[in-house]
Amino acid sequence: MMKRKITVLGISILIFIGLSSCDQWLTIQPESQVILKDYWKSQEDVEAVLASCYNGLITNDNIYRMIVWGELRSDNLMIGSNTPDQDMKDILVGKITSSNSYCNWGGFYTVINYCNSVLHYAPQVIDQDVNFTEDHLHRVQSEALTLRALSYFYLLRAFKEVPWIEDPSIDNTQDYARPKDKEQTIIHNIIRDLLKAQKYAITDYGRTDYNKGRITLDAVNSLLADVYLWNQQYDLCAQTCDLVLANKNLKLVKATDMFNSVFYQGNSSESIFELQFNGNSQINHPTQELYGSLNNQGSGQLSLPLTLAYYFDEKGKLTTGAYSPFNYKVSETVTEGIDDIRAFDFCQTNGGVISIFKYAGYDVSKFLDGIYHYSLRSNSSNWIVYRLSDVMLMKAEALVELGGDANETNALTMVNQTYLRSNPTADSLKISNYSGQMAQLVLRERQRELLFEGKRWFDLVRLSRRKGSTNTMNGFANHKKAENSAPLGATVLDAMYMPISKSELDANIHMVQNEFYRETTTVAK
């Protein structure tokens, strides 16, 4: 019987030094949070503010929200061995109010302001610094447009409607009491900016850390495909995914190396864009605290519900949760993921709790003694925004929605690439076993592959928008609810989004609360 053993390795062994040059670039920042008009004199000034665009995304506030907004309300997460903060606990039990700190969006608007400053002021530097060329300007503009689009895409998926701001903050006299823009206006602007960014995006910086840690053409197209998928533009989504998949330098890491290469070392051959941390001056505290490596402990503040897990119980018996996407019985003769590596690489059993090992760990090795040996990292990992398997499964989802035998066959090809990577001894999934069930298969494979990567809730919201109903979403979310507890998920479509923060409502006379929360929120104007 296979058992598990956890080893904690010291920080001196685990510090990953391969990103030092990229990290040094990311620490360059202008002295003031307000990018003053007279600051823009040289190429170095432009690079400093551009670095701040990236650096703004890796703040604790923003990484926490990428996890909370993208995962917490889904079926993937529940309270772990340690206790998260009260606001996070409230979200987990479906108690979401405008006073919850995770309704604050300021961190993303800080990034947006840096991007707006670059886009507004960088063109004038050409006349002041001969080293700052037109080609250099175009590359900078492409990066800033994409980072701004990414920030707005997070806000769009979390709140549906937010203020779209393009002008930079120059001084405290400007009025930023703006009303929300309509969802389709924001989507239109994001797509407009990404199509512009496509024209000048770098394909290869000539160094791996920049190719994975800065915006490239593949990163632009991955984000654009995601936006098209959200907006139900399935043909354009599939076409844009193909632009990424055409890059032969992007390759799935083989199963035995996946955990160590993709999630510990980072910047792997399948990585497209990931936010860079060095475990020293730049530490990914949210994954440490939520996923389980804080103070070298094997469990974090969040865990995978037992109902979703495929695990060894206290008696050493291999057990499948009632709603697990692993060891999933499709029919009497077909079962998916009997030996799925991801079920054991991404999680670990710890005192009856299924702790999260993805991002929190260093390595998983299966030795001849039949024991899974787990090594925890004592620094922290990069946060992956897009990788190759995500794009493959976006294309699969788009093809299924387009319909037709040829599209479904091609969708299954995409699914099989990620599925067989983690099930190397399994037979290929066959189209004949999924008549009328291809959409469910793609959703299930996305859950298995992208577990804990800030994708699941957004996947369920996208599904609900398509169906015009939250019933399926609620069915998944309720898999983790305690007996006799209130239903989870969202009662209606408008409840899928977060409320506007009370502090924002109090400060902005033009701001209107999101529809679902209006009756329960009192705002003093």
Secondary structure, DSSP 8 states (H G I E B T S, - for coil): --EEEEEE--HHHH---TTHHHHHHHT---SSSS--GGG--SHHHHHHHHHHHHHHHTSHHHHHHHHIIIIITSTT-EE-SS---HHHHHHHTT---TTSGGG--HHHHHHHHHHHHHHHHHHHHTTT-TTS-HHHHHHHHHHHHHHHHHHHHHHHHHHS------S---STTS--------HHHHHHHHHHHHHHHHHH--S--SSHHHHHHS--HHHHHHHHHHHHHHTT-HHHHHHHHHHHHT-TT-----HHHHIIIIIII-S-TTEEEEE---SSSS--HHHHHHHT-GGG-S--SEEE-GGG-EEE-TTS-EEE-TT-SSSEESSSS-EE-TT-HHHHHSEEEETTEEEE-TTTEEEEEE-TTSEEEEEE-SS---EEEEEHHHHHHHHHHHHHHH-SHHHHHHHHHHHHHHHHHH-TTS----GGG-TTTHHHHHHHHHHHHSTTSS-HHHHHHHHHHHHT-SHHHHHHHGGG--TT----S-SSGGGGS----HHHHHH-TT----GGGSTT-----
